[in-house]
Amino acid sequence: MIEELKKYGIVLENVSLKTYNTYRIDVSCKYMLHPTSYEKVKEFLKYANNNNVSYFILGNGSNVILADNFFDGVVVKLDQLKKILYNECFVTVGAGVMLNFLARDIIEHGLSGLEWASGIPGTIGGSIYGNAEAYKTAIFDNLETVTYITPNLEIKTSKKKELFYNYRTSYFKENPGNVILEATFSFNQGDKEHSLAIIKDRFDRRLATQPLEYPSAGSVFRNPSLTLPAGKLIDDLGLKGQKVNDAMVSVKHANFIINLGNATGKDIRNLIQLVHDRVKAKYNIDLILEQEIKDW
Ligand SMILES: Cc1cc2nc3c(=O)[nH]c(=O)nc-3n(C[C@H](O)[C@H](O)[C@H](O)COP(=O)(O)OP(=O)(O)OC[C@H]3O[C@@H](n4cnc5c(N)ncnc54)[C@H](O)[C@@H]3O)c2cc1C
C-alpha cells in the first residue's frame, strides 16, 4: 500500500504517535500520510473510501485521547497545508497552520484579534472542528468562510452563517466525515505593542493556573455553565491529585489530567470515568467531555 499512498504525499511507515499527541500516549500506526495539496487530500479520501482503508485526520493531537492498540491504518496529518495569505484585513489559512503561530503572525502584519489564542497548541483545522475558545472569544468569531471536503468528496466553501457552531462544538464536529482544508478570517488593524502585552498577560495567567510543565490535552470537561466551572466541582470533591497509574488530576487545575510519565489512553479514560461518576453521584451533573476519545 505504501506505493499507492506515496501518490498522495509524504508517507511514513510504522510511526510512533507519542510525539504527535500532547498527552504523549505511546501508540503506533501503520502509516502516516502528509498530503501535499488539497487535491491530494481528496484523491486519498477517494482511494480510502473505495478500498475500505481506515484513516483519521490528526491535527496537533492536543484535544484527543488516543486508543492504546496499534492503528493498522493511515493517520492523515495536514501539516503540509500551511499557506497563509494576507489580503488587507482578510487572512486565508491552511488547516495545518498552528493557531498559536497565526496569533503572532497576524500581529507582524499589523492586525489583531487572535491574542486569546496564543496559548492554544492546536491547528486551524482542529480548532475550527472544536470551536476553540479562551477568555470568552472563540475561533468562529473572526471566521468568514471555511473550505472543506464533504463526505461526497466535493470541495466546498461555506460562509460562517451557513455553519452551525456553539460552545466547543461546530458543524464539523456534529457531522463527521468533512475534512477542513482552509479558512478565511477577518481581523482588525492592530497595535503591535498592545497585542504583545495582551499575549504576555494571557501567558502569565496560563502559567500560573495550568500544569503546562506536564503532558495534557487542556481542559478535560466542558463547563456545565458559565458560572459553574467543571474544575470547581472536581476540586470541591477533593479529587486533585487523584491517580490511575500515571494519569493524575492536576493539583494546579482540577479540570486538567496530566501524564506523569507512562499513562496509557486507558488510564486517562478510567480516571475520566472516575471523576465523571463522582461528580454525578454528588451533584447529579453529567459532565460532558471536551476532549475526544479516538478509538479504532
Ligand atoms: C496546554 C493546553 C491548553 C489548551 N487550551 C485550550 C483553550 O484555552 N481553549 C480551547 O478551546 N482548547 C484548548 N486546548 C485544547 C486544544 O489545543 C484545542 O482544542 C485545539 O483546537 C485542538 O486542535 P488540534 O489540531 O490539536 O486537534 P486534534 O486534537 O488533532 O483533533 C481534534 C479533532 O479535530 C479533528 N480534526 C483535526 N483537524 C481536522 C481537519 N482539518 N478537518 C476535520 N477534522 C479535523 C480530529 O480528527 C479530531 O477529531 C488546550 C490544549 C492544551 C494541551
The ligand as an SDF file (V2000), in Angstrom:
LIG
                    3D

 53 58  0  0  0  0  0  0  0  0999 V2000
   -1.9390   23.1580   27.3750 C   0  0  0  0  0  0  0  0  0  0  0  0
   -3.2110   23.1890   26.5700 C   0  0  0  0  0  0  0  0  0  0  0  0
   -4.0560   24.2770   26.6400 C   0  0  0  0  0  0  0  0  0  0  0  0
   -5.2510   24.2990   25.9080 C   0  0  0  0  0  0  0  0  0  0  0  0
   -6.0620   25.4030   25.9930 N   0  0  0  0  0  0  0  0  0  0  0  0
   -7.2060   25.4280   25.2650 C   0  0  0  0  0  0  0  0  0  0  0  0
   -8.0700   26.5780   25.3330 C   0  0  0  0  0  0  0  0  0  0  0  0
   -7.8050   27.5640   26.0220 O   0  0  0  0  0  0  0  0  0  0  0  0
   -9.1990   26.5640   24.5920 N   0  0  0  0  0  0  0  0  0  0  0  0
   -9.5320   25.5020   23.7840 C   0  0  0  0  0  0  0  0  0  0  0  0
  -10.5780   25.5570   23.1160 O   0  0  0  0  0  0  0  0  0  0  0  0
   -8.7410   24.4030   23.7080 N   0  0  0  0  0  0  0  0  0  0  0  0
   -7.5940   24.3470   24.4240 C   0  0  0  0  0  0  0  0  0  0  0  0
   -6.7790   23.2400   24.3560 N   0  0  0  0  0  0  0  0  0  0  0  0
   -7.2190   22.0610   23.5740 C   0  0  0  0  0  0  0  0  0  0  0  0
   -6.7210   22.0390   22.1090 C   0  0  0  0  0  0  0  0  0  0  0  0
   -5.4640   22.6700   21.9720 O   0  0  0  0  0  0  0  0  0  0  0  0
   -7.7200   22.6980   21.1640 C   0  0  0  0  0  0  0  0  0  0  0  0
   -8.9690   22.0700   21.2670 O   0  0  0  0  0  0  0  0  0  0  0  0
   -7.2410   22.6420   19.6990 C   0  0  0  0  0  0  0  0  0  0  0  0
   -8.0720   23.4860   18.9510 O   0  0  0  0  0  0  0  0  0  0  0  0
   -7.2480   21.2450   19.1010 C   0  0  0  0  0  0  0  0  0  0  0  0
   -6.6030   21.3050   17.8290 O   0  0  0  0  0  0  0  0  0  0  0  0
   -5.7250   20.0880   17.2830 P   0  0  0  0  0  0  0  0  0  0  0  0
   -5.2000   20.4750   15.9550 O   0  0  0  0  0  0  0  0  0  0  0  0
   -4.7290   19.6750   18.2800 O   0  0  0  0  0  0  0  0  0  0  0  0
   -6.8400   18.9870   17.1220 O   0  0  0  0  0  0  0  0  0  0  0  0
   -6.6750   17.3990   17.3370 P   0  0  0  0  0  0  0  0  0  0  0  0
   -6.6220   17.1150   18.7930 O   0  0  0  0  0  0  0  0  0  0  0  0
   -5.5740   16.8730   16.4970 O   0  0  0  0  0  0  0  0  0  0  0  0
   -8.0530   16.8890   16.7460 O   0  0  0  0  0  0  0  0  0  0  0  0
   -9.2700   17.1940   17.3750 C   0  0  0  0  0  0  0  0  0  0  0  0
  -10.3930   16.7140   16.4630 C   0  0  0  0  0  0  0  0  0  0  0  0
  -10.4070   17.5270   15.2940 O   0  0  0  0  0  0  0  0  0  0  0  0
  -10.3780   16.7160   14.1320 C   0  0  0  0  0  0  0  0  0  0  0  0
   -9.6540   17.4560   13.0940 N   0  0  0  0  0  0  0  0  0  0  0  0
   -8.4090   17.9850   13.1810 C   0  0  0  0  0  0  0  0  0  0  0  0
   -8.0980   18.6140   12.0260 N   0  0  0  0  0  0  0  0  0  0  0  0
   -9.1500   18.4720   11.1940 C   0  0  0  0  0  0  0  0  0  0  0  0
   -9.4340   18.8800    9.8610 C   0  0  0  0  0  0  0  0  0  0  0  0
   -8.5460   19.5680    9.1440 N   0  0  0  0  0  0  0  0  0  0  0  0
  -10.6270   18.5540    9.3260 N   0  0  0  0  0  0  0  0  0  0  0  0
  -11.5480   17.8390   10.0460 C   0  0  0  0  0  0  0  0  0  0  0  0
  -11.3300   17.4190   11.3100 N   0  0  0  0  0  0  0  0  0  0  0  0
  -10.1560   17.7310   11.8730 C   0  0  0  0  0  0  0  0  0  0  0  0
   -9.6510   15.4480   14.5710 C   0  0  0  0  0  0  0  0  0  0  0  0
   -9.9660   14.3340   13.7380 O   0  0  0  0  0  0  0  0  0  0  0  0
  -10.1930   15.2820   15.9810 C   0  0  0  0  0  0  0  0  0  0  0  0
  -11.4470   14.6370   15.9340 O   0  0  0  0  0  0  0  0  0  0  0  0
   -5.5810   23.1960   25.0760 C   0  0  0  0  0  0  0  0  0  0  0  0
   -4.7090   22.0970   24.9990 C   0  0  0  0  0  0  0  0  0  0  0  0
   -3.5430   22.0850   25.7350 C   0  0  0  0  0  0  0  0  0  0  0  0
   -2.6160   20.8950   25.6250 C   0  0  0  0  0  0  0  0  0  0  0  0
  1  2  1  0
  2  3  1  0
  2 52  2  0
  3  4  2  0
  4  5  1  0
  4 50  1  0
  5  6  2  0
  6  7  1  0
  6 13  1  0
  7  8  2  0
  7  9  1  0
  9 10  1  0
 10 11  2  0
 10 12  1  0
 12 13  2  0
 13 14  1  0
 14 15  1  0
 14 50  1  0
 15 16  1  0
 16 17  1  0
 16 18  1  0
 18 19  1  0
 18 20  1  0
 20 21  1  0
 20 22  1  0
 22 23  1  0
 23 24  1  0
 24 25  2  0
 24 26  1  0
 24 27  1  0
 27 28  1  0
 28 29  2  0
 28 30  1  0
 28 31  1  0
 31 32  1  0
 32 33  1  0
 33 34  1  0
 33 48  1  0
 34 35  1  0
 35 36  1  0
 35 46  1  0
 36 37  1  0
 36 45  1  0
 37 38  2  0
 38 39  1  0
 39 40  1  0
 39 45  2  0
 40 41  1  0
 40 42  2  0
 42 43  1  0
 43 44  2  0
 44 45  1  0
 46 47  1  0
 46 48  1  0
 48 49  1  0
 50 51  2  0
 51 52  1  0
 52 53  1  0
M  END
$$$$
